[in-house]
Amino acid sequence: MFPNFSNLGRPPFPSKHQQQSNFFNVLPINIPPTLLSHQQTAVPPLNFRTAVLSRALLSGNLAATPTVTSTATLQPMAYGNASPVSTSGTLTSFQGRKRQSEQSVAHKVKRQRIDSQNSDTTVVNQAVPLPEESQHSFPRPISIQSPSFLARGSPALARCVPPLQDTLFPDPTEARLPLAKDELSQQVLELFQACRQQASDLNSKELCRTELQREIQLIFPQSRLYLVGSSLNGFGTRSSDGDLCLVVKEEPVNQKTEARRILSSVQKLFSTKLSSYIERPQLIRAKVPIVKFRDKVSYVEFDLNVNNVVGIRNTFLLRTYAFIENRVRPLVLVIKKWASFHEINDASRGTLSSYSLVLMVLHYLQTLPEPILPSLQKNYPECFDPTMQLHLVHQAPCTIPPYISKNGSSLGDLLIGFFKYYATEFDWSHQMISVREAKAIPRPDGIEWRNKFICVEEPFDGTNTARAVHEKQKFDMIRGEFAQAWRVLRDKKDLKCILPLRADELKR
């Protein structure tokens, strides 16, 4: 299933990394994160329960956190004036691969969060340093030293694609955003700034990952847990779920049998030992099975899969596209919000996944008469080698410089052009969207592509990411929404005409 998978993850994960790791050291509370070394003296590690104390501090809710002892039986925690999280009313059960649409669940119930009023430059409470592993959203063998350890301001960090530590502790990013020269472009920028994922959102997901990884390693000692998807690829919003990939070994895992057995063990762990912190874990028996759950501390929903390593690779390919040109992220986020509002952004309901939508935007920007994006896989094949060891994948974007395009189109013009391209120019019947090739290419004749309404090539494994669109009615609806958005924006040049929501609704 995964090309040359035997080469992935080498050198092998240390067999006794739990004893050697200093990821979960208890650190002095008066040392700011910027002064911490990854070679701190080891002290007894945190467990999942005591780590929650740090997470509550980061959220400003320590007073509501229960006292933890080794023999205590913990109850669901309440934060501030909120009541304990209910296990019966707040989440709707998921059947098969079906997911509730944004419109079918009340926004305040579906996306309860400990919201931060700060901007994207928020830094976690300096009094409570993150565990060292938390400063690197991409886990790695301890012997590998990430570029994130380099001193801030060094030449290695002066790239257009921020290292992961800069994502968790970002510098002001407004200087990287394009200027808005017209009203529509200004609306796009304002929506992006209001809805993009904040540092506090990513910190919450990362802290949950580090704690879950340690607990899962008690069952699968060689495993590593990776945060992937929109949380890391630069296209996340305040309401983005967290996607996790559990890599248990270097060899392929049969998704129908072995992956389900592994996930059953994970689900049991979540339902018993971690039930005070993990809400209603459910095993979804899909083509790629997942355990779906919610973290009661941060109120973030997660999907956890096993050894779906292509998701790790495409996370950092998309991350590079997101940061090499400053018009990409605002454009993608607005189109994702538009598609969600018009109910064409839900693969479980036969429409487009967010991943397919992002690839469609990148493809459009690659195929303009004066391209705004190149093919990164063609220009930097060594950085996106599908056989690259997993612990090195996150380093590749840091070596790629900005892409300087001669195309000076505004965000507003690009948004209108995107809808026009897919409404009037792209040949859905004969062409396939290929970000890898940076052009539309003829459809393959394989069974996966035959009789499919939309064909979007996955950049690494070559599968069709839009295979969920298998009904003509849904395809016609998608095309109709593209055409309608193009006509309205062309005439009105007002984002509110296609996305008529208040700012607080758009944030959710």
Sequence and secondary structure as in RCSB ss.txt:
>XXXX:A:sequence
MFPNFSNLGRPPFPSKHQQQSNFFNVLPINIPPTLLSHQQTAVPPLNFRTAVLSRALLSGNLAATPTVTSTATLQ
PMAYGNASPVSTSGTLTSFQGRKRQSEQSVAHKVKRQRIDSQNSDTTVVNQAVPLPEESQHSFPRPISIQSPSFL
ARGSPALARCVPPLQDTLFPDPTEARLPLAKDELSQQVLELFQACRQQASDLNSKELCRTELQREIQLIFPQSRL
YLVGSSLNGFGTRSSDGDLCLVVKEEPVNQKTEARRILSSVQKLFSTKLSSYIERPQLIRAKVPIVKFRDKVSYV
EFDLNVNNVVGIRNTFLLRTYAFIENRVRPLVLVIKKWASFHEINDASRGTLSSYSLVLMVLHYLQTLPEPILPS
LQKNYPECFDPTMQLHLVHQAPCTIPPYISKNGSSLGDLLIGFFKYYATEFDWSHQMISVREAKAIPRPDGIEWR
NKFICVEEPFDGTNTARAVHEKQKFDMIRGEFAQAWRVLRDKKDLKCILPLRADELKR
>XXXX:A:secstr
  TTGGGTT S   TTHHHH  TT    TTS GGG  TT        HHHHHHHHHHHHT GGGS    TT    
    TT     SSSSS    TT    TTTS HHHHT      S TT    TTS   GGGG SS   TT   GGGS
 TTSGGG SSS  HHHHHS    GGGS    SHHHHHHHHHHHHHB  HHHHHHHHHHHHHHHHHHHTTSTT EE
EEETHHHHS  BTT  EEEEEE  SS   TTTHHHHHHHHHHHHHHTTTTTTEEEEEEE SSS EEEEEETTT  
EEEEEES THHHHHHHHHHHHHHHSTTHHHHHHHHHHHHHHTT   GGGTS  HHHHHHHHHHHHHSSSS SS  
HHHH TTTT TTS GGGGGGGGGG      S    HHHHHHHHHHIIIII  TTTEEEETTTTEEEE   STTTT
T S  BB TTT  BTTTT   HHHHHHHHHHHHHHHHHHHHH  GGGT    HHHHH 
